[in-house]
Amino acid sequence: MVIPLNPCMTKIDYSTITGRKVLPFIIELDSEESDLNPAPGYKQRFCYNITGVGVDSSLYADLSHLVLGICPSISDSEISNITVLLDGIEQDVDFGSGGNVELRSPENPDPPTGCPGLKFNFGLDKVDGVMNICFELANVYPIGPNTVCLFGGGVTANQLSICGPVCNSVQPCETTIYQTSSICVPVTVTPFALQGEAATFCCGPPIVTSGTPGCPGVQNGSCTFTITQNICVSIPFEFGANAVAGAPYVQCGTASSNNLCVGCSEGNRSEKTCKGQRPLKIDICL
């Protein structure tokens, strides 16, 4: 069964969230250790890596605990195989009310942060501390954004969300984007010439030699008289051009969620297409 992945972050960085105190920790979904789309008969598994990236300064605070948001309908009985590694050392996990790992409901959230979810009550050094946490779910849930709440130094950070188990698929919002564009179409002009029918003009009268002796020469042969004719051949040509439109070139303009097409004429109907007519002057040498 493939669980749809709603838009969410697989890595978040709380060191970029400024305030009275900075909780400088990066939280990342461990894709190799997690099993978000388990095969039939296997449990869904989530693993996260938390890393301290701060410096030894009073501006930064160590982590006291964190709360991973999850689908509120998930019960204690669905959660199993919880593991916690601190700097590579496996910790004893006490899951339940008052334990170092507990499930806080929206009706009974974590007191310092006010956040519901799976609370991991383990401290972490702000400079180079590393914590790895994993848990499994008996049921398979869709993947979507869940808030991660950090607490330390008397301050709460709850501005960022990471991929985790959610109750339902998140429906993406829809919008219409308008984009202006300029279109340039190259035109190929091919000249042609049509040859007219040749005409012969006689120049002057024919020269005829009269006589009664009959026609000398050979029967069916050549004439025995001589005729000389100067001719002039007229060859008319018709000039024109064939225009062939090539592929359009598009010059992209501004893209915006605002309707940039206000005031533009409709161009998707034949009777409303742009009809630009400009004279084209062509000199042809044949």
Protein Blocks (a to p, Z undefined) as FASTA:
>chain_A
ZZddddddfbdcfklpgcfbdcdddddddfklpcfbccehiacddddddddfbdcdfkbc
cdfbdcddddfkbcfklpghiacdeehiacdddedehiabdcddfklccfklopacjddd
ddddfklgccddddddfbdcddddddddddeehiacfkbccddddfbdcddddddddddd
dddddddddddddddddddddedjadddddfebpedjehiacfbdcdddddddddddddd
dddddddddddddddfbdfkgoiacfkbfklcccddddddddddZZ
